[in-house]
Amino acid sequence: MEKIRPTIGFIGAGVTGTALACQLWQQGYRIVAVNSRSLSSSDRLAARVKHCHVCSSAQEVADRAEAVFITTPDDVIADIAESLTWRTGQIVIHCSGVHSTDILEPAHKYGAYVCCLHPLQTFASIEEAIKNISGSTFALEGDSAVLDTGRDMAEAMNGNVISLKAGDKVLYHAAAVTLSNYLVTLMKTAADLWQSFGIPQEEAVKALLPLLKGTVNNIERVGIPGCLTGPIARGDVETIRKHVAALENAHPASLDAYRVLGLNTLSIALAKGHISLETAEEIRAILEKRDETEADQKVALFKQFGMDFATGFLDSSINKYQVQ
């Protein structure tokens, strides 16, 4: 028996809302209403989706649709939920990565069901978002009665679905920011280093992209820790020492990031199994700028208590490490 799909409305017609509306419409959902602070944004979304009515107010969207996406900036989702009148059995969905469905509690009080459906994807523009959202992972959290509806929407967009509890959302979002946003920062940092020897940023990024793509391919095909390469994975102590010295001299602004990321990489290298505990501690001493006596003492502890202790000690040291 074919499932009955709810009619859908959107409050907020930015990049995420427009991408979701277009993809769901292409998969057979009826997008019946849209309202946005900007009339041009509403018109733009409606122009892409047949039979979508541009509403003069958010309340009109809530009145017309069985399922309402609130795809506004995160900071106003709760205000919108509070300001509108909802119906018993209606579905109210937000797409925030960091907020749980607790911010939709005002809709709950009217008897509506609430859900969060967050696309784990980066959206640089509307066109890129429409293209990239298909096949993405979607994080699902909310009322059990409507989780299947959210799952159906995600799967219609060829998405992979993960289920979260309300308390999981902040760390889930922090992980996404660490990977997606800070990867841009890492690329910028690497390109800045190339500018030190005369390569412009645009040319540096073009040259570095194949390396980045190769790393992503290795993560997918080989997995962690096996995909780790480079001087820490090889235990190349002198290379690490030279890197630190060169960064201190020519690009000190990048040194803190190099140290912290290197410290976090040590436990992966140990798990891969190609470096000894002694080598890992020697590298850690360089990255933490510690003297050789202290390093030798730690190596002795590693020898006495073994790999489990070593890995735990490294992890705890990384957590305690503060940039000077």
C-alpha positions as CSV (number, residue, x, y, z in Angstrom):
1,M,0.0,0.0,0.0
2,E,1.4,3.4,-1.0
3,K,2.1,5.8,1.8
4,I,0.1,9.0,1.9
5,R,2.5,11.9,1.7
6,P,1.6,15.2,3.5
7,T,1.4,18.5,1.7
8,I,4.3,20.6,2.5
9,G,4.9,24.3,3.2
10,F,8.1,26.3,3.8
11,I,8.6,29.2,6.2
12,G,11.9,30.6,5.0
13,A,13.1,30.4,1.4
14,G,16.8,30.6,1.7
15,V,19.4,28.1,0.4
16,T,18.3,25.2,2.6
17,G,14.6,25.7,2.2
18,T,14.8,26.1,-1.6
19,A,17.0,23.1,-2.0
20,L,14.7,20.9,0.1
21,A,11.6,22.2,-1.7
22,C,13.0,21.5,-5.1
23,Q,14.3,18.0,-4.2
24,L,11.1,16.9,-2.5
25,W,8.9,18.3,-5.3
26,Q,11.1,16.4,-7.8
27,Q,10.4,13.3,-5.8
28,G,6.6,13.7,-6.0
29,Y,5.8,15.7,-2.9
30,R,3.3,18.6,-3.2
31,I,4.9,21.9,-2.1
32,V,1.8,24.0,-1.5
33,A,2.9,27.2,0.2
34,V,5.9,29.4,1.0
35,N,6.6,32.5,2.9
36,S,9.8,34.3,3.5
37,R,11.0,37.7,4.9
38,S,12.0,38.5,1.3
39,L,9.2,38.4,-1.3
40,S,11.8,37.8,-4.0
41,S,13.1,34.7,-2.2
42,S,9.5,33.3,-1.9
43,D,8.9,34.1,-5.6
44,R,12.2,32.4,-6.6
45,L,11.3,29.2,-4.7
46,A,7.7,29.2,-6.1
47,A,9.1,29.6,-9.6
48,R,11.0,26.4,-9.3
49,V,8.1,24.4,-7.9
50,K,4.8,24.0,-9.7
51,H,1.5,24.9,-7.8
52,C,3.4,26.5,-4.9
53,H,1.5,29.5,-3.5
54,V,3.4,32.5,-2.2
55,C,1.8,33.4,1.1
56,S,1.6,36.9,2.6
57,S,2.3,35.5,6.1
58,A,3.9,32.6,7.9
59,Q,0.5,31.8,9.5
60,E,-1.0,31.3,6.0
61,V,1.7,28.6,5.3
62,A,0.8,26.9,8.6
63,D,-2.9,27.0,7.6
64,R,-2.4,25.6,4.1
65,A,0.1,22.8,4.7
66,E,0.0,19.5,6.6
67,A,3.7,19.5,7.2
68,V,5.6,22.8,7.7
69,F,9.3,23.3,7.4
70,I,10.7,26.2,9.3
71,T,13.9,26.8,7.3
72,T,14.8,30.3,8.7
73,P,18.0,31.2,10.5
74,D,18.4,29.1,13.6
75,D,17.9,32.1,16.0
76,V,14.3,32.8,14.9
77,I,13.0,29.2,14.7
78,A,11.7,29.3,18.3
79,D,10.1,32.7,17.8
80,I,8.2,31.5,14.7
81,A,7.0,28.4,16.5
82,E,5.8,30.5,19.3
83,S,4.0,33.1,17.2
84,L,1.9,30.8,15.1
85,T,-1.3,28.8,15.7
86,W,-0.9,25.1,14.8
87,R,-3.3,22.2,14.4
88,T,-3.6,18.9,16.2
89,G,-1.8,16.3,14.1
90,Q,0.1,18.8,12.0
91,I,3.8,18.2,11.4
92,V,6.3,20.9,12.2
93,I,9.9,20.4,11.1
94,H,13.1,22.4,11.5
95,C,16.4,21.8,9.9
96,S,18.9,23.2,12.4
97,G,22.0,21.1,13.1
98,V,22.5,22.3,16.6
99,H,19.0,22.7,18.0
100,S,16.8,19.9,19.2
101,T,13.1,19.8,18.7
102,D,12.7,21.4,22.1
103,I,12.6,24.8,20.4
104,L,9.3,23.6,18.7
105,E,7.6,23.0,22.0
106,P,5.0,25.8,21.4
107,A,3.7,23.7,18.4
108,H,3.6,20.7,20.7
109,K,1.2,22.6,23.0
110,Y,-1.3,22.8,20.1
111,G,-1.1,19.0,19.5
112,A,1.3,19.2,16.5
113,Y,4.0,16.7,16.0
114,V,7.6,18.0,15.8
115,C,10.7,16.7,14.0
116,C,14.1,17.9,13.0
117,L,15.5,16.8,9.6
118,H,19.0,18.2,9.2
119,P,20.8,17.6,5.9
120,L,24.5,17.0,6.7
121,Q,25.8,18.9,3.7
122,T,27.5,22.1,2.8
123,F,25.5,24.6,0.7
124,A,27.6,27.3,-0.9
125,S,24.8,28.5,-3.2
126,I,21.2,27.5,-4.2
127,E,22.3,25.7,-7.3
128,E,25.0,23.7,-5.5
129,A,22.6,22.9,-2.7
130,I,19.9,21.5,-5.0
131,K,22.6,19.3,-6.6
132,N,24.4,18.3,-3.4
133,I,21.4,17.5,-1.1
134,S,20.5,14.4,-2.9
135,G,22.4,11.5,-1.4
136,S,23.4,13.4,1.7
137,T,23.1,12.0,5.3
138,F,20.1,13.4,7.2
139,A,20.0,13.5,11.0
140,L,16.5,12.8,12.3
141,E,15.2,13.6,15.8
142,G,11.8,14.2,17.2
143,D,8.4,12.7,18.0
144,S,8.3,8.9,17.2
145,A,4.9,9.3,15.5
146,V,6.4,11.3,12.7
147,L,9.9,9.9,12.4
148,D,8.8,7.6,9.7
149,T,7.5,10.6,7.7
150,G,10.9,12.4,8.1
151,R,12.7,9.2,7.1
152,D,10.5,8.8,4.0
153,M,11.4,12.4,3.0
154,A,15.1,11.7,3.4
155,E,15.0,8.4,1.6
156,A,13.0,10.0,-1.3
157,M,16.0,12.3,-1.7
158,N,18.3,9.2,-1.8
159,G,19.5,10.1,1.7
160,N,21.2,8.1,4.4
161,V,19.4,8.6,7.7
162,I,20.8,8.6,11.2
163,S,18.7,8.9,14.3
164,L,19.7,11.2,17.1
165,K,18.4,12.0,20.6
166,A,17.9,15.6,21.6
167,G,21.0,15.6,23.7
168,D,23.2,14.5,20.8
169,K,22.6,17.5,18.6
170,V,25.3,19.9,19.8
171,L,28.2,17.4,19.5
172,Y,26.8,16.2,16.2
173,H,26.9,19.7,14.9
174,A,30.3,20.4,16.3
175,A,31.6,17.4,14.4
176,A,30.1,18.7,11.2
177,V,31.6,22.1,11.7
178,T,35.0,20.6,12.5
179,L,35.0,18.6,9.3
180,S,33.3,20.9,6.8
181,N,34.1,24.5,7.9
182,Y,37.6,23.9,9.3
183,L,38.6,22.0,6.2
184,V,38.3,25.3,4.4
185,T,40.5,26.8,7.1
186,L,43.1,24.1,6.6
187,M,43.1,24.7,2.9
188,K,43.5,28.4,3.4
189,T,46.4,27.7,5.9
190,A,48.2,25.4,3.4
191,A,47.7,27.9,0.6
192,D,49.1,30.7,2.8
193,L,52.2,28.6,3.4
194,W,52.7,28.3,-0.4
195,Q,52.5,32.1,-0.7
196,S,55.6,32.2,1.5
197,F,57.5,30.9,-1.5
198,G,55.7,32.9,-4.1
199,I,52.7,30.8,-5.2
200,P,49.5,32.8,-5.3
201,Q,46.5,31.5,-3.3
202,E,44.4,30.6,-6.4
203,E,47.2,28.6,-7.9
204,A,48.0,27.0,-4.6
205,V,44.5,25.8,-4.0
206,K,44.3,24.4,-7.6
207,A,47.6,22.5,-6.9
208,L,46.5,21.2,-3.5
209,L,43.0,20.1,-4.4
210,P,44.1,16.7,-6.0
211,L,45.9,16.0,-2.7
212,L,42.7,16.7,-0.7
213,K,40.6,14.6,-3.0
214,G,43.1,11.7,-2.8
215,T,42.9,11.9,1.0
216,V,39.1,11.8,0.9
217,N,39.3,8.8,-1.5
218,N,41.7,7.0,0.9
219,I,39.4,7.6,3.9
220,E,36.5,6.1,1.9
221,R,38.4,3.1,0.4
222,V,40.9,2.2,3.1
223,G,39.3,3.7,6.3
224,I,40.8,5.0,9.5
225,P,43.5,4.4,10.7
226,G,44.8,2.6,7.6
227,C,44.5,5.7,5.4
228,L,46.8,7.8,7.4
229,T,50.0,8.7,5.6
230,G,52.8,11.3,6.2
231,P,55.6,11.8,8.7
232,I,53.7,11.0,11.8
233,A,52.4,7.8,10.4
234,R,55.9,6.9,9.3
235,G,57.5,8.0,12.6
236,D,59.7,10.5,10.7
237,V,60.9,12.5,13.7
238,E,63.3,14.7,12.0
239,T,60.7,15.8,9.4
240,I,58.4,16.9,12.2
241,R,61.3,18.7,13.9
242,K,62.1,20.6,10.6
243,H,58.4,21.5,10.1
244,V,58.1,23.0,13.6
245,A,61.4,25.0,13.2
246,A,60.3,26.3,9.7
247,L,56.9,27.3,10.9
248,E,58.3,29.1,14.0
249,N,60.6,31.0,11.7
250,A,58.5,31.8,8.6
251,H,54.8,31.3,9.5
252,P,54.2,31.3,13.3
253,A,50.5,31.9,12.9
254,S,50.2,28.3,11.5
255,L,52.3,26.6,14.2
256,D,49.6,26.2,16.9
257,A,47.3,24.4,14.4
258,Y,50.1,22.2,13.3
259,R,50.9,21.2,16.8
260,V,47.4,20.5,18.0
261,L,46.5,18.5,14.8
262,G,49.8,16.6,15.1
263,L,49.0,15.6,18.7
264,N,45.6,14.4,17.7
265,T,47.2,12.4,14.8
266,L,49.5,10.5,17.1
267,S,46.8,8.1,18.5
268,I,45.8,7.3,14.9
269,A,49.4,6.5,14.0
270,L,49.7,4.3,17.0
271,A,46.5,2.5,16.0
272,K,47.8,2.0,12.5
273,G,50.8,0.2,14.1
274,H,53.7,1.5,12.1
275,I,55.4,3.6,14.8
276,S,56.7,2.6,18.2
277,L,55.7,4.1,21.5
278,E,59.1,5.6,21.8
279,T,58.8,7.3,18.5
280,A,55.3,8.6,19.3
281,E,56.5,10.1,22.6
282,E,59.5,11.7,20.8
283,I,57.2,13.3,18.3
284,R,54.8,14.4,21.1
285,A,57.7,16.0,22.9
286,I,58.6,18.1,19.8
287,L,55.0,19.2,19.3
288,E,54.6,20.1,23.0
289,K,58.1,21.7,23.1
290,R,59.2,19.5,26.0
291,D,62.7,18.6,27.0
292,E,64.2,15.2,26.3
293,T,64.4,14.1,30.0
294,E,60.7,14.3,30.4
295,A,60.2,12.5,27.1
296,D,62.4,9.7,28.3
297,Q,60.4,9.4,31.5
298,K,57.2,9.0,29.5
299,V,58.7,6.3,27.3
300,A,59.7,4.3,30.4
301,L,56.1,4.5,31.6
302,F,54.8,3.3,28.1
303,K,57.2,0.4,28.2
304,Q,56.0,-0.6,31.6
305,F,52.2,-0.3,31.1
306,G,51.8,-1.1,27.4
307,M,49.9,0.1,24.4
308,D,46.5,0.7,26.1
309,F,48.1,2.9,28.6
310,A,50.1,4.7,25.9
311,T,47.0,5.5,23.8
312,G,45.0,6.6,26.8
313,F,47.9,8.8,28.0
314,L,48.3,10.4,24.6
315,D,44.6,11.1,24.4
316,S,44.5,12.7,27.9
317,S,47.6,14.8,27.1
318,I,46.0,16.1,24.0
319,N,42.9,17.1,26.0
320,K,45.0,18.9,28.5
321,Y,47.3,20.5,26.0
322,Q,46.9,24.3,25.8
323,V,48.5,26.5,23.2
324,Q,51.1,28.7,24.8
